[in-house]
Amino acid sequence: MSNTMLQYQATQKGGPFALATVPKPTPEPNDVCIRIKAVALNPLDWKMMSRGEMVQAWPATFGLDASGVVEEVGELVMAVQPGDEVFALCGIGGKTAGFQEIATVPHHFVAKKPKSCTFEDVASLPICYLTAASAILFGLHVPIPHISATAPGDAVPAPRSVLVLGGASGVGGAAIQMLRAALPEATILTTASLKHETRLRWLGASSVIDRNSSSIESDVNVVVPGGVDAILDCVTAAAADPSVFRAFHNHGPRIYSQVFTGQTVKVPDGVQSAVVFGRQVFGAPGGLTAMAALGKLIGEKKYKLPVPTTIVGKGWDAIGTGLQQFEVGVSGQKLVVVI
């Protein structure tokens, strides 16, 4: 067995990419080494490559989501074994990044792939699922049944209505269906292009509001008179349009959960706010089982693809080409490359 592997590196900010031969990592006791079959492309991958966000040094290797076959495990890993088909949250740089022949990640980043799913579909799931879970758990303080018995932070009454900004995004689609599972009686509104309305209602949305509406406040009030209890902002929409805060009920809990994107939102006085990111979920009660729970939910058909997957190519060079699509915008789909 070779002691080296291929790594798809961005050589400098803005590219280009190049294939490099690097040493193959030896797993730590709790590590899982995965031979990659498919990778998803994320906006953060594009931001790291094009702007250098979160990059400490060049060359750099990205890739937050991937799927493949377990090649080797550390001595303490029991849940998966060599030969298992899996999907995983990956990392930023080093041995955990997805854009390389073998990604080596902690065992709690990994879930078994249901036999009914393709490598391409499951590769699209981890970061959006974990980010949405964190936004609900840490931003809204709502327990998610399959992850947490109790919500982290101070106990607050469960919101009776939630507005999800950016419902057509991968995080938005994940959040809608997890909110529906956690709050079956709640009114869940979302903003999106109306071409996505059928899919978002299928995921669990009560109502879809045109993201280009001239008055989201008025549209919300048609469905929830007086306004909503909580807002979950998947795309930092409030940075560009602070008027969305007028969609809050004046006498409600006024909870704002913002997914971290690097943009700053000026939050009005009297609004409870939190900025969240995906890996936070591992710190919630039961959070270390979050990925394993996702694999089980998919296998039981209790979790749906938040957005359709689009295969943009095969092989390492397709990653660089695919990431260029984020320059003009990607909406309502998850880009995936077959390796």
Sequence and secondary structure as in RCSB ss.txt:
>XXXX:A:sequence
MSNTMLQYQATQKGGPFALATVPKPTPEPNDVCIRIKAVALNPLDWKMMSRGEMVQAWPATFGLDASGVVEEVGE
LVMAVQPGDEVFALCGIGGKTAGFQEIATVPHHFVAKKPKSCTFEDVASLPICYLTAASAILFGLHVPIPHISAT
APGDAVPAPRSVLVLGGASGVGGAAIQMLRAALPEATILTTASLKHETRLRWLGASSVIDRNSSSIESDVNVVVP
GGVDAILDCVTAAAADPSVFRAFHNHGPRIYSQVFTGQTVKVPDGVQSAVVFGRQVFGAPGGLTAMAALGKLIGE
KKYKLPVPTTIVGKGWDAIGTGLQQFEVGVSGQKLVVVI
>XXXX:A:secstr
  SEEEEEEE STT  EEEEEEE     TTEEEEEEEEEEE HHHHHHHHH TT  SSSB   SEEEEEEEEE T
T  S  TT EEEEE  SSGGG SSBSEEEEEGGGEEE  TTS HHHHHTSHHHHHHHHHIIIIIS    TTT SS
 SSS     SEEEEETTTSHHHHHHHHHHHHH TTSEEEEEE GGGHHHHHHHT SEEEETT S HHHHHHHHST
T BSEEEESS HHHH GGGGGGB TTS  EEEEE  S      TT EEEEE GGGGGGSTTGGGHHHHHHHHHHT
T S  SS EEEEEESTHHHHHHHGGGGT   S EEEEE 
